Amino acid sequence: MWHIAYVASPRILLFYCPTSQDPVIGQAPRVNLTTGLNMKVSNITWKIGGEAGFGILTSGNIFSRTFSRKGYSVIDNIEYPSLIRGGHNTFTSRINSGKIFSLNKDVNILVALNPGTIKLHQDEVIYGGYIIYDGSKYELKKINSTRKDINYISIPLYRITKEMGIPEVMINNITLGASIALLNYDLEMIKTTVKDIFEKKGPEIIENNINALETGYRYVMEKLKIKAYDLEIVKPSARLLISGNDSVFLAAVRAGCKFYVAYPMTPSSSILHSFASIEDEFNIVTKHAEDEIAVINMAIGASFAGARSMVATSGGGFSLMTEGLGCAAMTETPLVIILSQRPAPATGLPTWTEQGDMLFAVHASHGEFLRVVMAPGDPEECFYLTGKAFNLAEKYQIPVIILLDKFLSESHFSCEKFDFKKIKANRENLIQRDKGMGEDYKRYKNTDDGISPRTVMGLEKGLCIVNSDEHDEYGFSEEDPHNRRIMIDKRFRKINTLIDEIPPPKRYGPADAEVTIWSWGSCKGPILEAMKILNQNEKKVNLVHFTYLYPFEQDFVEKYIEESGKNVVVENNKTSQLSKLINMNTGYRIKNKILKYSGRQFLPEEIINGIEKIE
């Protein structure tokens, strides 16, 4: 029995049969409507969904990497449940011929490897968009597919794999080939990416995957004769497609990190994998410890011995590290900590995103001590701030915390190549030889700037005692109240020099904006994307984006908040932690807030809707 579904225009009908028969496209004139066949486009959002184990991530990486290599701006995101195996996975990739800053709401092409993908994501598909599915496996009416305004492209995926003699898992690349055909794009470019990704799998795997691509491509081009979009061609450019975690990793290696230790915890785990893959080549000690308490104490020990050290974790692991954080502060031992946030408390949502740990990072551990808290908003900032973190930690002998989140850690973004020359390991304050030390070495000498001379282990004249008790200048435990005040003041005196190295929040957009957005971290991208649309529509909006949250730039914030029109805070948490931080340091209360705490990152459309409601 044949069924009929509307496509881009009521004049065009797609006839499909929920059997092993091939679908047929009804003949109709080619159209060029807002959402019609052969529409010239500069932006496409492609999404693939299905069960874990069917190559969702691989297909997504091939799609994103290919278009990034061809010069398109790309942002992608992988979503998966907190299961060891199974569950519903998706990969979303947005490509654009110009500069983009975030994903958007609308999906042009949805690849459904199972019925659940249609049920869960059909409402994300734009009017006139496309869903690729296997009509020989399931009927649309049986999965409550309610959309009458989109194109359903039925391809007998499982039957094709059987006829080709390839594993069923390769349906992902059949649909990938079909997707490229819908974009009316050259398949050769994607074959190169497939060869690169499967290079270590051997020629047979490469050949099977390329054959699967070609089959899906020909099915749409020759049998169905559909060209949904005419994607604008751009000039290829040498840009990176990189995640936040990978950017941090590269910067840490460049900054001279020689000891990395972690207990795997999503979404920070890939940093451990990256270090493990190069530890022999770069002579970096990489340890998978038994828990986060061991992690931070091992890192403190390695740093005390003179090695630049870094750890990475998420909120639950950082909770276990807080006593060690205080130990690093008391012993004035440099340490870089990556805190990639996810929804909490407790286990929370381990594989989703949120910004709930900012105030925790600013105030973590008992007592009062100096630290730096950074919050990059994109891979470029991840790279350069991580390089800066190592130098600040070592110069001021303090812990530096870098706040990421799941979306920034694991998503990929197109960006310009990093300038590795901008990261230089500054170890001028570390004494590595006896010469020039003098006869009376005081590890915690009460200096004018609070920065005491620090040595590596093994120097004859560098003998000192280090412990977590309060101590005198030599490191001996001391409970005298006068000494206590001296040492507290010495450690905090560093801020007078440190604050000169902390840049103020960065401003984006028109100076005469009627609305000023205050935000931090990965909200930067969706806000900038929203601003493009708002400012084009004569709604002047700008952004104040914090990459350094502590020490707090009080003078800048007080001055700018007074000069601004309507102020609004945008962040991925329930309690608006940035507005609390601003109020705590300046007394100003920002009443307008756009908050999201569903475990998903902001989309620009949500920010636009929030801004338009501000009176």
N, C-alpha and C positions, 0 to 999 in steps of 0.2 A: 504494500500500500504506500502511495506517495503522499508526502506531507508538504505543506507550503509555509514558508516563513518570509516575512518582510525583510528587505535589506535597506540599503542606503536611501532608496526612494521607493514610493509605492509602485512606480513603473517597473521596478526590477524585482523579480521573484527568484528565490532559491528553492529548487525542488530537491528534497532529500528523502532517502529511503532508509529506515532503520534496519537494514539487512546487510548482507555482504555486497549488495549492488553498489556501484559508484554513484555519487550524487551528480546531478546535471544542473548547469546554470541556465536558466531561461534566457533567451536572446532578448536584448533590449539595447537601445542606444547608449553609448558611453556618456556619462554625465560629469559635470565639474561643479558640484554643489558644495556647500559648506562642509558637508560630510558625504562625499560621493566617490565613485570610482575615478581613478586616475587623478585624484586631487593633489595639486602641488603642495608639499608640506616641508617645513623646516624643523618640525618637532614631532617626535614619535615616542610614546610610552608603550613598551612591550612587557608583558607579564606572562610567566609560565608557572603553573601550579600542578601539584600532584602528590603522590605518596613519596615519602622518603625512600631513597634507593633507586629512583628512576632518573638520576642525572640532572636534577633541577639546577643545582649549583654549577655543574659543568656547562650545561647549555647556556646559562646566564653569563658565565664568564666568557664563553666563546662570543656571544652576542656583543657584550660590552667591550671586550678587548678589540674585536674587529673594528667596530665603529670608532673607537678611540684612536686606533692606528690610522684610520682614514681621515682624521682631523676633526671629528665631531666632539662636541662637549658631552660628556657622559657622566651620569650619576646612577648608581644602582644600589639595591638593598636586598638582602636575603632574610627571609622570615621563616622560622622553624620553631616547633614546640620543644619543651624541655623533656625529651624522651631519648633514651639510648638508641632506639630504632623505631621507625614508623612515624605516623602522624602526618599532618598536612604541611607541606613546604611550598613556599613561593619565592620567586626571584623577579624583581621589578627593575627594569632598566629604562631610563629616559635618555634619549639622544637628541641633540639640537645642533643646528648649524652655527649658532651663536653661543654666547656665554650663558650658562645656566648655573644656579646656585643650589637647587634642591629638586627633589621629585615633585610631581604635581598630582592632582586628584584623578584626572581622567586617563583611562587606558585606551589606546587605539587598537591593540591586538592582544587578545587573551588566549593563551594556549592552555587548554584543559586536558591534562593527561588522565584525569578521572572525573566522574560526575560531580564530586564534591567541590571541585574548583569552579564549576559553573554556578552551583548553588551559592557559594560563598562570595564570588567576585563578579557576577554578571552585572551588578548595579554600578560597578566602577567603569564599565565600558561606555564610551561616549556614544551618542546618537550616530548611527551609521558605522560604528566600529565593527570589529570582527572577533569571532570566537572560533578557534580551530579545535575540533574534537573528533572523536571516533564514533560516527553514527552507527557503525556496525556492531558496537558494543552496548550502547545504551540509547534510549529514546529521550528526546528533550522533554516530552510531556510527562514522562515518568520521574523526572528529576525537578519538576516544578520550575522549568525555565520560563520566566514570565515576560521576558523582553520581546517585543514585537518590532522594535525599531533598530535592530542590529543584524549583522550578517552571520549566519552560522555556517561554517565551512566544514563539512563532514569529509574526513579522510579515513579510510579503513586501515588504521595504523598497525594493528596487530596482525591483520591479514597480510599486509605488506612485509612485515618482519618475517613471517612464516614463509612467504614465497621467496624472500631473499636469503633465507637460511641464516639470519643473524639473530642475536639475543633480543628479547622483547624490550629490554632496557633502552635499546637504541631508537625507540619511538621518539625520544626527545630530539634527536637530530633530524628525524623525518619532519617533525613539526618546525624545527629551526629552519630547514630548507624551505618549507612552505611559507614561513614568515618572511624570509628574504624575498621570495617571489612576490608576496603581497606588497612589499616595498618597492618592487620593480628595480631591484638592485642586483649588481653583478655577484654571482655566487663564488667566483674565483677568490675574492678577497677573504671570504670566510674559510675556504679550504686551507689557506696558509695558516690561519690561527689554529685550526684543528690539528694540523701537522705539528705545530709547536707544542700544543697542550698534551698531545698523545705521543710525543716523540719517544718517551721511555717505555711505552707500551708495546712497541714493535710495529712492523709494517702491516701486519694483518689487521690489527685493531684500527690503525689509521685508515686503511683501505675500506673497511666495513663502515666506519663512521662517515667517510666522504661519500660512499655509495648511498648511505641513508640520507645524507643531505641532498644529494643530486636527485634522488627519487622523490622526496617531498617537494623540491623545487619544480621538477618537471610536472608533477601531478597538478600543481596549481597553474603553472604557466601553459602547459600543453593540453591537459585534459579538462581542467575547469576554466582555463583562459580568463583568469581574474588578475587584474593589476589594480590593487586597491589604492595605493598611494604612489606618488611620484616624488621620491625623497630628494630634496635639494642636494646637489653635489658640492662638496667643499674641498679646499686644498689640503692635502695631508700635511700634518705638522708633528714634530717630535715632542709629544707631551706624555706625561705620566698618567697612568690610571692606577690609583693606589688608595689603600685604606688608611685610616688613622693609626691603627696598630702597626702597620708596616712602616709608616712614616716615623713613628716613635722609635721603632727598631733601628732603622737606618741612621737616624740621628744619634742614637745611643752608641752605636758602633763607631761612628765618625767622631764622637766626643771622647772616645777612649774608654768606654765601659769595658772592664776586664773581669767583672764578676756579676753574673745574672742568676738570680735564684727565685723560684716561684713554686706555688702549688697551683695546679691548673684550676682556673675558675672563670667561667664564661662571664663577660665577653673579652677577657684579657688573655686567654690561653694561647692565641696564635703567636704572641710575642715570645713565649717560651719555645714554641716549635721553631720559630725563625732563628733564635739564638742557638738551639740545639743543632740546627742544620749547618752552622758555620763555625762552631766552637773550635774545631781543630785547625781550620784554615786561618782563623784570626786570633788564635791563642786566647780564647775567652773561656773562663770557667763557667759552665752552665749547670745548674743543679735543680733537680726536681725534688724538693724537700717533702717531709712527711706532713707538714701543716704550716699554716701561716705564722705561727709563733716561732717555729724554727726558721722560717724564711727570713723574717726581719732581723733576727739575732745573728744568723749567718752573714747577712749583708752588712750588719754593723761591724762584725768581726773582720770581714774582708776589707771594709773601708778603713778601719783602724790600722790594718796592716799596710795600707797605702794604695789599694786597688779602688778604682772608681766603680761603684756598685749601684745596682738598680734592682728593684722588685716591681712586680705588677700583680694586681688582684682586683676584686670587686668589693662591694660594700661589706659582705659577710666576712671575707678574709681580712679586710682592713680593720674591722672591729677587733679581730684577734691580734692585730699588729699594734694596737694603740699603746700598750705598755712599753713595747719596744720603741715606738716613736718617741716617747718621753725619755727613754734611755739614750737614744741618739742625740736628743736635745741637751740632756744633762752632761753627757760626755763630749759634746760638741764634735760629733762625728758626722761627716757629710753623708747624705743619703738621698737618692731620687726614688720616689714612689709613684707608680702609675695606678690611679684609682679609676677604673672603668665602671661607671655606674649602671645599675639595673634596678627595676622596681623592687622595693623592699616594704616592710621589714621582713626579718627571717629569710627564708628561701625566696619568697616573693615570686617574681616572674623571671627566672634565670636567663631567658633568651630574648628578652624584650628590653625596651629602653626607657630611661627616665633620668631626671636631674635632682634626685632627692638627697644627695650626700654632700652638698656644698657647705652648709653650715657645720656639718659633722667634721669635714676636713679642716675647716678654719679653727675649730675648737677641740679637735680630737686629743685625747689623753688627758691625764689629770695635771693640774698645775698650769702655770703660765710660762710660755716660752715662744721664741721667735721661730717663724717658719715662712715659707713662701707657698702660696696656693695659686696655681695657674689653671686656665681653662681654655685650651685652643678651640677654635670653631671650625677648622677645616684641616686637611692634610698639610698644607704649607705651614700653618701655625703649629701643628703637631711637631713638624720637623724642626723648625727654628727655635721653638720654645723648649723642646727637649734638649737641644744643644746648649741653650742658655741655662737650663736647669742644672746641668752638671757643673758649670762654672760658678753659679751662685751658691750651690751646695758646698762646693769646695772652698771658695773664697771666704764665705761667712760661717762655715762649719755648722750648717743647719740642715734639717730635712726640707726637701722641696717636693710638694705633692702636685701632680699633674692630673687634672680631672678630665676624663673622657666619658663617653657613654656608649651603650651598645651600638647605636646608630652610627656614630662617628668611628668607633673602633672597627666595625666589620663592613661597613659600606665602602664602595669605591667611588672616587671622584677624579675627574680629569683636572689636571693642573700642570703648570709649567714645570720644567725640570728644576730640581733643587740645586741651589748653589752650595756645594759642599765646602767651598772655601770660606763661607761665612761662619762655619762652625770650627772653632779652634780651641783645643784643650788648653786652658789657662791654669797652670799649676805653680804659679809664682809663689804662692803662700805656703807651699809644701817644702819643707827642708829635707833634702834627700842625701846630704853629706854632712860630716862633722864640721867642716870648714865654715867659720863664721858664726858658730853657735854660741861661743863664749863658754865660760866655766860654770855659770849658774843658770841652767836651763829651767824655765818655768813653763810647763805645758799650758797653764791657764793664767798666764801673766795678765795683769790688769792694765791693759793698754788704753790709749786715748780713744781709739775707735772700737774697742771691745774685741778685736780680732787677735787672738793669741797665736804665737808661733807653733806650728804643728809639724811633727817629724814622722818619718816612716820607722818601722821597727828595726832594731839592730844597730842603731848608731850609738857609738860609745858614749858620747856626751848627751845623748837624747833620752836618758833614762827617766821615765815618769810613771806615775800610778794613775790608772784610769778606772773609775768605778761609778756606779749610779747614785752614790750618796753625794750630798753636798760636800764640797771640798775646798781646799785652799789653792793658791796659785801653783803649788807643786803637784796637786792631785790627791793629797792626803785628806781623808774624811775629817770634816770640821763642822761642829755644831754651834760655834760662836755666833751670836746674833749680828755682830758688826760684820763678820766675814760673810754671813748670809746676804746681807744687804749689798755688800761690795760685789759679790759674784752675780747676783740677780741683775744689778745695774750694769755690770760688764757685759752680760749676755744680751741684754736689751739695747745697749748702746750701739750695737751693730746696725740697728734700724736707721740711725742717722745717716749712715753711708749707703746702706742698702736702698733706701727710698729713692736716692738719685738714679739708681739703675732700673727702677720700675717705671715703665712708660705708662702714661694715663690711658684710660679707655679710648678706643679709636672711634671716630665719628664718621658715619657714612650718610650721604644724601645732602639735600639742600640745607644751607645754614638757617634760612628763614622758614623752616618747616612749622606747620601748625600743630603737628603731633610728633613727639619724640618718643621712640621706643628704647627702653633700657633692657638689655639682655646679656647673656653670657653663653659660652660653649657652643654646642652644635645648633642652637636655635638661630645662629647667624645666617645660615644658608636660606632657610624658609623665609626669614624676615627680609633679606635682600631681594628674594624672588617676589615677595609680596610688594615690596617698595617699588619695583619696576612697574608693576601694574598700577598701583595707587598714584604714583607720581605722573604716569602717562595720562591718568584721568583727572589731573589737576587737583589731586589731594596731596598736598605737600607733607611728606613724612620722612624723617631721618632716624638714624639708629646710633645709639651709644653702646658699643660692645666691649665688655670686660674680658680681657685675656689674663689679667692679674687681679685676683679677688682679695688677696692678702699678701703684703700690707695694702691697706685700702687707701686709694687716692682721694682723701677727704676734700682737699682744696679744689681740685678739678670738679668733683661731683657737686659740691655746694655752689660753685660759680655757674656751672652749666645748667643745673636744675632750676636756678633762679631765672636764667635767660630763656629757658624753653617755654613753649606754649603749653599744650596739654601733654602730660607725661603718662606713659603706660609701660608696665613691666610685662614681658613675655618670657615664660619659662616652662619647662616640662616638670612641674611638681605641683602639689596640692596647696602648699602654704605660702607660696611666693617668697622663697628664701632670699632672693636678691633684694626685694623691697625691704625685707627685714634687715639685711646687712646695711643697706643705705640708711634706713631709719636709725639703726644702732650707732652709726658713725657720724651722721649729720643731723639727726633729728627730723629730717624731712619724711613725710609719709606720702608715698605714691598710691593713690586710691584706685586708679584704673589698672586692672590686671587681666591678662589673657593667659589662662593656665590650661595645661593639658596633662593628664596623669593616667591615661588609659594603657600605658605601656607602648604606645606608638609615638613616633616623632611627629612634629608639626608638619602640616602641609600649608603652602602659602595661602590657599583659599580660606583656611580657617583663620589665619591672621588677618586677612582682608576683611572677613566678616566681623571679626572682633573690633577692628579699627573703625569700621563704618558705624558701629553701635555707640562709639564714644561721643558724648554730647558736649 
